[in-house]
Amino acid sequence: MRRYNIYATVPSVGKYELIKENLCPCGIQEEDYWNECFTWEELKTIIPSLRANGWKVRVEPISEEDCIGKMHIFSFTYGVNHDFKLLRIEALRIIMVRDYGVQKSQKQRLGPFRY
C-alpha cells in the first residue's frame, strides 16, 4: 500500500509541506509518519481543492518500507521556528508547515533535522 506526501506552493506566500493531522500518535516514529501521510482517496479530494485556489502542488509517493527513519519536521518541533497554518478540506484537518528558522543554504548543508 502507498501513501503520499504533498508539497504546495502558495502564490506570494511560499512553499509548504502538508501533513494530515494525526489524532492518536502512538509514539513510534515510523507509524506516526505513515499516519500523517495521505491516502489515494484523500488525494482525490484534496488536490482539486488546492489547485482551484491557484496553488501549485507536488505529490511524492511513499511506501511503508520508505518510512523507516523518517518523520515530519512539525511532529518533532511542534511549531518552533516554523510557520504553520491549519486547513480543513472536507473532513480532513491538514497542517501546513514551512521552516523559516534556518536559511536555505544552511538547510542544504545540515543533516535530516536541519539543526
HELIX and SHEET records of a PDB file:
HELIX    1   1 GLN A   29  GLU A   36  1                                   8    
HELIX    2   2 TRP A   40  ALA A   52  1                                  13    
HELIX    3   3 GLU A   64  CYS A   67  5                                   4    
HELIX    4   4 ILE A   73  THR A   77  1                                   5    
HELIX    5   5 LYS A  104  ARG A  109  1                                   6    
SHEET    1   A 5 LYS A  56  SER A  63  0                                        
SHEET    2   A 5 ARG A   2  VAL A  10 -1                                        
SHEET    3   A 5 GLY A  14  LYS A  20 -1                                        
SHEET    4   A 5 LEU A  92  ASP A  99 -1                                        
SHEET    5   A 5 HIS A  82  ILE A  89 -1                                        
END                                                                             
